[in-house]
Structures are given as structure tokens and as C-alpha cells.
Amino acid sequence: MTTEVKVPALPESVSDGVVAGWHKQPGDSIQRDEALVDIETDKVVLEVPAPQDGVLEKILFREGETVTADQVIGLIGGNGAAQPARAVNDPAAQAVPGNASAAKQAGPAARKLLAEYHLDSSQVTASGRKGQVTKSDVLAHVEKAQPTEVEARQPETRPDKPVPPVTPTPGLPGIEEDRPQKRVPMSRLRARVAERLLQATQTTAMLTTFNEVNMQPIKELRARHRDSFAQNHGVRLGFMSFFVRAAAEALKRHPDINASIDGDDIVYHGFCDIGVAISTDRGLVVPILRNAEYMSLAEIEADIVEFAEKGRDGKLSMDDITGGTFSITNGGVFGSMLSTPILNPPQSAILGMHKIQDRAVVEDAAVVVRPIMYLALTYDHCIVDGKSAVTFLKTIVDLLEDPASMLLDL
């Protein structure tokens, strides 16, 4: 009996996807619910499990090919009883790249690297949640390996996908051997990000207002309670949780910032779903903290860590990144001193954080050194007036410079 492997239902507004990679090849035995193939959409990577035990008979769509919802992409045959998986310590199993033992313990990005470097997940020290091997773990293992070992395990070029020859760019001199270049297709996520950013610039009247915040009170608070916070909650106390709490409180006080345009109507949201921009190897994603106004600092930090790990391993779901009434992006982690963030439609505003730097400021007629961060609020002038944007950003500054009042709901 042959069973069809179909593309699962795609998220709303997503018409198709691309086969990101198969974890099995024709002739491999598989078990029900074992990861079989990854489908990359504009927003997330969908992991398709095997619908039954058996043997993968045929792959109908290879890596890089476009597929649509409910389309048959592979066939599983056999009597429904797959061969028992070989143990991880079986030398024969270790000799096969991308075997089932590696696939069960690693995310999609990590599994791809394991196969390329001919590694097994048991050889790599895992740092992910529940003992999962991450992409960073594989890269760290490769860096620590002996030079000869790394050289022997360099990724190989697939015979069915030869590297295209380098062609000169029109109008430029011929490409020499010491001036290499390569052309790669844009990922679905990168293409979607480009489309949304272009849409934001064409359909909104974006303006940006700036302010600065003295981070000394928060730095002192973190220094006093950093160790006990980590011990009690199991997560590190960072700066982002303070900004999320301040933004949620400011959104309650300034409901026009927490609104969006829907046709000819303005929708005022009675909840604060705050998106936090996270940079991944695939591109920028913005997972959502639902009802952030009710979340504690520990809950915010824990969710951000989980989102970062899921984003790094390509595990974010559509529910994780859909919606949102306001966004925060932190260019300061990369050293940015000042920037103008771009709106995430249909949201009406986005807050940009930047690098904390010691500066000379005047307090009580005396010049003192304080850790200062520049803040940028980009807003849609179609729905938000300048006065509202400036007072909203000033509210955030006031809350951050007096964190006790924010945490005590004063």
C-alpha cells in the first residue's frame, strides 16, 4: 500500500512554499511522525512528519522546488512496519550522514550542517532546549575539531546541483580567479521582508521622533538583582524586558499609538501584543508577546529566549509571528548608535533601541557621566499626530528612568 506525503495546510495569506530539504532519501525506512521534509514559506519553516511507518519510495519535489498546499510531494510504501532504527553508537549508523538519530536530536538548520560535515548529533555537545542540538552547536564543534578533520569534513557539492560558473557582470571587467562571486536565489523569507518594507515606505507617511534615556537606574537595578533573578527564574535579566513593560504601559496611556488602519476605519486595540525583532540566519523575524501588559519581567525574558532559539532553529510557527499591535527593534546589540526603524504594517509605530554609551550630561548644575541610549520612534502620520508620538516616547523615557514607578504601577 502506498501512502502520499502531502504539503500541509499553509498559513493564511501564504499561497505556496519551497522544499527546504528532505531528511530521508528514497529507500530509507521511516517511522510515523518522524521528521521527513521541511517546507519553507514566506514566514516560517514547516516541518512535515511522516504520516505512517514504511519506506520512502519516491520524492516528487526536490529541494528548491515550489509546492502548494495539499500537493503530493512524496510516496511512502511498505506494509507499515519500518525497519528498526539503528542505535546511535552503531558504527554503520554513524557513517551515514543525516541518519535518523541525528534528525531526532537537531533542528532543521542543525540537521543540514550535520549532514554536510558528516557528523552525528551524538558527537556534538547540545545547548538547546531539552537537549536539542542547534546550528551554533554544530559550528562550534567544527571550529574545535582538528584542522585535518575539518578539512576532511568540508561540505561537498551535490552532483545533481553543480555550482554554476561565475559570469562577468555587464559593464565590469572579466572576473579573475582572485575576484570570485556567486549568485544565490533570494530566500522566501528575505523576499517577503523586502516586499513588506517596500510596502511600508509606499503606503504610510512615516516620520521618526528621537529622545534619549538615562539607563543608570535600570543598570543599577540589574546589578543589584541580576544573580537572584537568574537563580529564581532561570533566565537572565536583560534590558529588553524593561522596554517591553514600558512600551505596554505607554500604549495603555496613548491608545492612538496602539491602533491600526483597516480600510477607512481606525481599529483601537484593547490589548498590547508587542513584537520583538529577532535576527536569524534566514532573516529578520518578529515574534509576538501576547498581552504583554500582563507579563512579568521574567515571563518576557523567558519568552524572548524561547523565540530566539526557535527562530535560530527554524521552529517559529505562524501563531508566533502573526498579529502584533506594536514592535520593538534593538540595533544596539550590533553597535548602532542611531537609526530610523521602518514600520511593520498595519502597526502604526515601532520603537528603535540603540547602543548604550557613557556621555557627559548636566544634573543639578554639575556635569556627570551617565550611560545614555538614543531612542527612535517611527510612526505613521496618517493615524498618529506628532504631539502623540512625542508624548508617547517621552512617557517611555520617564518610565525607564524611574523603573520603580513602572514596576509598582504608580
C-alpha positions, 0 to 999 in steps of 0.5 A: 500500500502506498501512502502520499506525503502531502504539503500541509495546510499553509498559513493564511495569506501564504499561497505556496512554499519551497522544499527546504530539504528532505531528511530521508532519501528514497529507500530509507525506512521511516517511522510515523511522525518522524521528521521527513521534509521541511517546507519553507514559506514566506514566514516560517519553516514547516516541518512535515512528519511522516504520516505512517511507518514504511519506506520512502519510495519516491520524492516528487519535489526536490529541494528548491522546488515550489509546492502548494498546499495539499500537493503530493510531494512524496510516496511512502510504501511498505506494509507499515512496519519500518525497519528498526532504527539503528542505535546511535553508537552503531558504527554503520549508523554513524557513517551515514550522514543525516541518519535518523538519530541525528534528525531526532536530536537537531533542528532543521538548520542543525540537521543540514550542517550535520549532514554536510560535515558528516557528523552525528548529533551524538558527537556534538555537545547540545545547548538547546532546549531539552537537549536539542542540538542547534546550528551554533552547536554544530559550528562550534564543534567544527571550529574545535575539531582538528584542522585535518578533520575539518578539512576532511569534513568540508561540505561537498557539492551535490552532483545533481546541483553543480555550482554554476560558473561565475559570469562577468557582470555587464559593464565590469571587467572579466572576473579573475580567479582572485575576484570570485562571486556567486549568485544565490536565489533570494530566500522566501523569507528575505523576499517577503521582508523586502516586499513588506518594507517596500510596502511600508515606505509606499503606503504610510507617511512615516516620520521618526521622533528621537529622545534619549534615556538615562539607563543608570537606574535600570543598570543599577537595578540589574546589578543589584538583582541580576544573580537572584533573578537568574537563580529564581527564574532561570533566565537572565535579566536583560534590558529588553524586558524593561522596554517591553513593560514600558512600551505596554504601559505607554500604549495603555496611556496613548491608545492612538499609538496602539491602533491600526488602519483597516480600510477607512476605519481606525481599529483601537486595540484593547490589548498590547501584543508587542513584537520583538525583532529577532535576527536569524540566519534566514532573516529578520523575524518578529515574534509576538508577546501576547498581552504583554501588559500582563507579563512579568519581567521574567515571563518576557525574558523567558519568552524572548529566549524561547523565540530566539532559539526557535527562530535560530532553529527554524521552529517559529510557527505562524501563531508566533509571528502573526498579529502584533499591535506594536514592535520593538527593534534593538540595533544596539546589540550590533553597535548602532548608535542611531537609526530610523526603524521602518514600520511593520504594517498595519502597526502604526509605530515601532520603537528603535533601541540603540547602543548604550554609551557613557556621555557627559550630561548636566544634573543639578548644575554639575556635569556627570557621566551617565550611560545614555541610549538614543531612542527612535520612534517611527510612526505613521502620520496618517493615524498618529499626530506628532504631539502623540508620538512625542508624548508617547516616547517621552512617557517611555523615557520617564518610565525607564528612568524611574523603573520603580514607578513602572514596576509598582504601577504608580 
